[in-house]
Amino acid sequence: MTTSLFYPRHIEPRIAEALQDTPVVLLAGPRQAGKTTLVRQMAERGMRYLTLDDELTLLSAREDPVGLIRRLDRAVIDEIQRAPQLLLAIKKSVDEDRRPGRFLLTGSANLMTLPTVADSLAGRMETLSLLPLSQSEIETRTSNWIDAAFTGRILDNRLPVFGDDLIERALRGGYPEAIERPSARRRSAWARQYVDAIIQRDVRDVAGIDKLDQLPRLLQALAQTAGQMCNYTQLAGHVGLDGKTAARYVGVFEQMYLLARVNVWAPNRLSRVVKTPKLQFIDSGLLATLVGLDRDQAIRERQRFGNVLETFVFGELLKHASTAEGDYHILYYRDADKVEVDMVIENAAGELVGVEVKAAATIAESDLRGLRKLAGIARDPFKIGIVLYDGTETMPLGKNLWAAPLSSLWGS
């Protein structure tokens, strides 16, 4: 298997574009998603490279942030969340010299949730996301599934992936290190160590949480309810936490890009605010490890595999959204009658694409219930509804409704 160095990243042209007109560009995303590999390549184009994973550089950044930044003209600073005090020094430097492309930063935590950061660099910094590898990047395909869907087009995959091969991809996830491991056992070992390292080290950097022993238990509990509506206060009680502490910890997992909050779609935007969001894991490989799902179990227990497969599709759509031409939000639909649509993609104009995920090779009439309901409520803004299934054919299922192979997500 090739090393992560050779995977082309779809975000790279966006970074180069942002550096042409913006003084500070932040590339944010989970640790080990490939940020360092990418920015080191870009640093070779006339920018100095510094990493705050280096203890001496970190000490300098924390003890004399202004002095460190004063010595830099154009620089890449890796893992900026380890010394957020650098951001105020960068603001001062940029206010004195507004040339574009002065600083390219990476962060393994969502810095915009930290106090003062959003304000201090408003108008001076553009934030882009680098998530784990998408299947399109692994297969070196460039088409964007979401952009295509909003034009009413479903990507064609000349070599569809289904059955055992699809299970393998979903259980593997997108982290470059995990992909390069030769076996499922080795990938699981990597995933467990990855989660441990984030909790033991990165959470301390951004959240200052002392009782770290409670975090793995809560993460395990969240993994069991991934993609479902859940009473998180009740869930927290099962692992010995109060609701307020659990909410804070869930926020930390979001900051570390382990989880994403998925809000509900409702025609009235105000009513969206009061409805319960779902929490979804960003990487299906990490989720599979946390719930202990292997290939044999995935074949036997389709319900459990279905939850991991939904996470896999959510992650793919999130990656497509981060590099798409359009501006998209991923939501879900559920009404009082418990009719659901797994994912609802909304563009800036309020138009919708509905996505259902089916871990089976056949589709029943009942699988269209949610999409039909959504189309009826949304009316004109509803562009297309797609059931992604474990099959090979793209077929029409009624007005603006289609069945398409899951592997169309990384079609040509």
C-alpha positions in Angstrom: 0.0 0.0 0.0 1.3 3.5 -0.8 2.2 5.8 1.9 0.1 8.8 2.7 2.7 11.0 1.0 1.4 10.0 -2.4 -2.3 10.5 -1.9 -3.4 13.7 -3.7 -5.5 15.8 -1.3 -8.5 17.6 -2.8 -8.1 20.5 -0.3 -4.6 21.4 -1.6 -5.7 23.8 -4.4 -8.0 25.5 -1.9 -5.1 26.1 0.5 -3.0 27.6 -2.3 -5.9 29.8 -3.4 -6.5 31.1 0.1 -2.8 31.9 0.6 -3.0 34.2 -2.5 -5.3 36.7 -0.8 -5.5 35.9 3.0 -2.7 36.6 5.5 -3.4 33.6 7.7 -4.8 30.2 6.6 -5.7 27.5 9.2 -5.9 23.9 8.1 -7.9 22.2 10.8 -8.7 18.6 11.3 -8.0 15.5 13.4 -4.5 14.5 14.3 -2.9 12.0 11.8 -5.4 12.9 9.0 -2.4 14.0 6.8 -2.1 17.7 7.7 1.6 17.6 8.4 2.4 15.7 5.2 0.5 18.2 3.2 1.8 21.4 4.8 5.4 20.2 4.8 5.2 19.8 1.0 3.8 23.4 0.8 6.5 24.7 3.1 9.1 23.7 0.5 7.7 26.6 -1.6 9.5 29.3 0.4 8.0 29.1 3.8 9.8 28.2 7.1 8.4 25.1 8.8 7.9 24.9 12.6 6.1 22.3 14.6 4.9 22.7 18.2 5.3 19.0 18.6 9.0 19.9 19.0 9.5 20.6 22.7 12.0 23.5 22.3 9.8 25.3 19.7 6.8 24.7 22.0 8.7 26.2 25.0 9.6 29.3 22.9 6.0 29.7 21.7 4.7 29.6 25.2 7.3 31.7 26.9 7.9 34.4 24.2 5.2 34.2 21.5 5.9 37.7 20.2 9.6 37.1 20.0 9.1 33.9 18.1 6.7 35.4 15.5 8.8 38.6 15.1 11.6 36.4 13.6 9.3 34.9 11.0 8.4 36.3 7.6 6.4 33.5 5.9 5.9 30.4 8.0 4.1 27.1 8.4 3.3 26.4 12.1 2.1 22.9 12.8 -0.2 21.9 15.7 -1.0 25.5 16.7 -3.5 24.4 19.4 -0.6 23.5 21.6 0.2 27.2 22.1 -2.9 29.3 21.3 -1.1 32.3 22.8 0.8 32.5 19.5 -2.4 33.6 17.7 -2.4 37.0 19.4 1.2 37.4 18.4 0.3 36.5 14.8 -2.6 39.0 14.9 -0.1 41.8 15.9 2.3 40.8 13.2 -0.4 40.6 10.5 -1.8 44.0 11.5 1.6 45.5 10.9 2.1 43.6 7.6 -1.1 42.5 5.8 0.6 40.6 2.9 -1.3 37.5 1.9 0.1 34.0 2.6 2.2 34.9 5.6 1.1 32.1 7.9 -0.2 28.6 7.2 -1.3 27.0 10.5 -2.5 23.5 11.3 -4.6 22.6 14.3 -5.8 19.2 15.6 -8.5 20.9 17.6 -11.2 23.2 16.5 -9.6 26.5 17.5 -12.6 28.6 16.6 -14.3 27.2 19.8 -11.6 28.6 22.0 -12.2 31.9 23.7 -10.8 35.0 22.0 -9.5 33.1 18.9 -12.5 33.8 16.6 -12.4 37.5 17.5 -8.7 38.0 17.4 -8.3 36.7 13.8 -11.6 37.7 12.3 -11.1 39.0 8.8 -7.5 37.9 8.8 -7.8 34.2 8.7 -9.5 31.6 6.6 -10.2 28.1 8.0 -10.2 25.0 5.8 -10.8 21.4 6.9 -8.6 18.3 6.2 -10.4 15.2 7.3 -9.1 11.6 6.9 -8.7 10.4 3.4 -11.9 10.1 1.3 -12.4 7.1 -1.0 -12.1 9.5 -3.9 -8.6 10.5 -2.7 -7.6 6.9 -2.2 -8.8 6.0 -5.7 -7.4 9.3 -7.1 -10.8 10.4 -8.4 -11.7 14.1 -8.6 -15.4 14.3 -9.1 -17.5 15.7 -6.2 -20.6 13.5 -5.4 -22.5 16.4 -3.7 -21.9 18.9 -6.4 -23.1 16.3 -9.0 -26.2 15.4 -6.9 -27.4 19.0 -6.8 -27.4 19.0 -10.6 -29.5 15.8 -10.6 -26.6 13.6 -11.6 -25.3 10.4 -9.8 -21.7 9.6 -10.4 -21.0 6.4 -12.3 -18.5 3.9 -10.9 -17.2 1.7 -13.6 -15.8 -0.8 -11.1 -18.5 -0.9 -8.4 -17.5 -2.0 -4.9 -20.0 -4.2 -3.0 -20.3 -7.1 -0.5 -17.1 -8.1 1.3 -15.1 -5.3 -0.4 -17.5 -2.7 0.8 -17.3 -4.1 4.4 -13.5 -3.9 4.2 -13.6 -0.2 3.2 -16.1 0.7 5.9 -14.2 -1.1 8.6 -10.9 0.4 7.4 -11.9 4.1 7.5 -9.8 6.9 6.1 -6.8 7.5 8.4 -3.6 7.1 6.3 -1.8 5.1 9.0 -4.7 2.7 9.4 -5.1 2.2 5.7 -1.4 1.2 5.4 -1.7 -1.4 8.2 -1.6 -4.9 6.6 -4.4 -6.5 8.6 -7.6 -5.7 10.5 -6.0 -6.7 13.7 -3.2 -4.2 13.2 -5.6 -1.5 12.2 -7.6 -2.0 15.4 -4.4 -1.8 17.4 -3.6 1.5 15.7 -7.1 2.9 16.3 -7.1 2.0 20.0 -3.7 3.7 20.5 -4.9 6.7 18.5 -7.9 7.3 20.8 -5.8 6.7 23.9 -3.2 9.3 22.7 -5.8 11.9 21.9 -7.4 11.5 25.4 -4.1 11.4 27.3 -2.4 14.3 25.4 -4.5 16.5 23.2 -7.5 16.8 25.5 -5.2 18.2 28.2 -3.9 20.9 25.7 -7.4 22.2 24.8 -9.7 21.4 27.7 -7.7 21.1 30.9 -9.7 18.0 32.0 -8.1 16.2 34.9 -10.3 13.2 35.3 -9.4 11.6 32.0 -10.5 8.1 33.1 -14.1 9.0 32.5 -13.6 10.0 28.8 -12.9 6.5 27.3 -16.1 5.2 29.0 -18.2 8.0 27.7 -16.7 7.6 24.2 -17.5 3.9 24.2 -21.0 4.6 25.3 -21.4 7.2 22.5 -20.1 4.7 20.0 -23.0 2.3 20.9 -25.5 5.0 20.0 -23.7 6.5 17.0 -26.1 8.1 14.5 -29.1 7.7 16.7 -31.1 10.3 18.6 -30.0 9.9 22.2 -30.7 11.3 25.6 -27.0 12.1 26.5 -27.9 13.0 30.1 -29.3 9.5 30.5 -26.3 8.0 28.7 -24.0 9.9 30.9 -25.7 8.5 34.0 -24.7 5.0 32.9 -21.0 5.9 33.0 -21.2 7.9 36.2 -21.3 11.5 34.9 -23.8 14.3 35.4 -25.4 15.8 32.3 -23.5 19.1 32.4 -20.1 17.3 32.5 -21.2 14.9 29.8 -22.2 17.8 27.5 -18.8 19.4 28.1 -17.0 16.1 27.3 -19.0 15.6 24.1 -18.0 19.2 23.1 -14.3 18.2 23.6 -14.8 15.1 21.4 -16.2 17.5 18.8 -13.2 19.8 19.2 -10.9 16.9 18.6 -12.8 15.9 15.4 -13.8 12.5 16.7 -17.5 13.4 16.5 -19.7 15.8 14.6 -23.1 17.2 15.7 -25.8 16.6 13.0 -28.8 19.0 13.3 -32.3 18.2 12.2 -33.8 19.6 9.0 -37.1 21.4 9.4 -38.8 23.7 7.0 -39.0 26.4 9.7 -35.4 27.2 10.6 -36.4 28.3 14.2 -37.8 24.9 15.0 -34.5 23.3 14.0 -32.8 25.0 17.0 -35.0 23.2 19.6 -34.9 19.7 18.1 -32.4 17.1 19.2 -29.2 16.8 17.2 -27.6 13.4 16.5 -24.0 12.8 17.2 -22.1 11.0 14.4 -18.5 9.7 14.4 -16.4 11.1 11.6 -14.4 8.0 10.9 -16.0 4.6 10.4 -12.8 2.7 11.2 -12.5 4.3 14.6 -16.2 3.6 15.3 -15.8 -0.1 14.2 -12.9 -0.5 16.7 -14.8 1.2 19.5 -17.8 -1.1 19.0 -15.7 -4.2 18.4 -17.1 -5.0 15.0 -14.9 -7.2 12.7 -15.5 -8.5 9.2 -17.2 -11.8 10.3 -19.6 -10.0 12.6 -20.4 -7.4 9.9 -21.5 -10.2 7.6 -23.6 -11.9 10.3 -25.0 -8.8 12.1 -26.2 -6.5 9.4 -27.9 -4.1 11.8 -24.6 -3.4 13.6 -22.8 -3.1 10.3 -25.5 -0.8 9.1 -24.6 1.7 11.9 -21.0 1.7 10.9 -21.9 1.9 7.2 -24.0 5.0 7.9 -21.0 6.6 9.6 -18.9 5.7 6.6 -21.3 7.5 4.3 -21.6 10.5 6.6 -17.8 10.8 6.7 -17.6 10.6 2.9 -20.2 13.3 2.5 -18.5 15.5 5.1 -15.3 15.2 3.1 -17.0 16.0 -0.2 -18.7 19.0 1.5 -15.3 20.4 2.6 -13.9 20.4 -0.9 -17.1 21.1 -2.9 -17.7 24.1 -5.2 -21.0 24.8 -3.3 -21.6 25.5 0.4 -23.4 22.6 2.0 -24.7 21.5 5.4 -25.4 17.9 6.3 -28.5 17.5 8.4 -31.0 14.7 9.1 -34.8 14.4 9.1 -37.1 12.9 11.7 -40.7 13.7 12.4 -43.2 13.0 15.2 -44.3 9.8 13.4 -40.6 8.6 13.6 -40.2 8.8 9.8 -36.5 9.4 9.1 -34.0 10.3 6.4 -30.4 9.4 7.3 -28.9 12.5 5.8 -30.3 15.7 4.3 -27.8 17.9 2.4 -28.8 21.5 2.1 -27.1 24.1 -0.1 -26.9 27.9 0.5 -30.1 28.4 -1.5 -32.1 26.0 0.7 -32.3 23.2 -1.9 -32.1 19.7 -0.6 -30.7 16.3 -1.5 -31.9 13.4 0.7 -29.7 10.3 1.3 -30.7 7.0 2.8 -28.1 4.3 3.5 -29.0 0.6 3.1 -26.6 -2.2 4.1 -28.3 -4.6 1.7 -28.2 -5.6 -1.9 -32.0 -5.1 -2.4 -34.3 -2.2 -1.8 -37.9 -2.4 -0.5 -40.8 0.1 -1.0 -40.5 0.9 2.8 -36.9 2.2 2.2 -38.4 5.1 0.3 -40.9 6.2 2.9 -38.6 8.9 4.5 -37.5 10.4 1.2 -41.1 10.6 -0.1 -42.2 12.3 3.1 -39.3 14.8 2.9 -40.0 15.5 -0.8 -43.6 16.2 0.0 -42.8 18.6 2.8 -39.9 20.4 1.1 -41.6 20.5 -2.3 -39.7 22.6 -4.9 -36.4 22.8 -2.9 -36.2 19.0 -3.0 -33.8 18.2 -5.9 -33.2 14.4 -5.6 -33.5 11.5 -3.1 -31.0 8.7 -3.3 -30.9 5.3 -1.6 -27.3 4.3 -1.4 -27.2 0.5 -1.2 -24.8 -2.5 -1.4 -25.4 -3.2 -5.0 -24.1 -2.4 -8.5 -27.0 -0.7 -10.5 -28.3 2.8 -10.6 -32.1 2.7 -11.0 -35.0 5.2 -11.0 -37.5 4.7 -8.2 -40.1 7.4 -9.0 -40.0 11.2 -9.5 -36.6 12.5 -8.3 -35.9 9.2 -6.5 -33.0 6.9 -7.3 -31.2 3.8 -6.0 -27.4 4.0 -6.5 -24.5 1.9 -5.4 -22.6 3.1 -2.3 -19.5 3.1 -4.5 -21.0 5.9 -6.6 -19.7 8.1 -3.8 -16.2 7.8 -5.3 -17.4 7.5 -8.9 -15.5 8.7 -12.0 
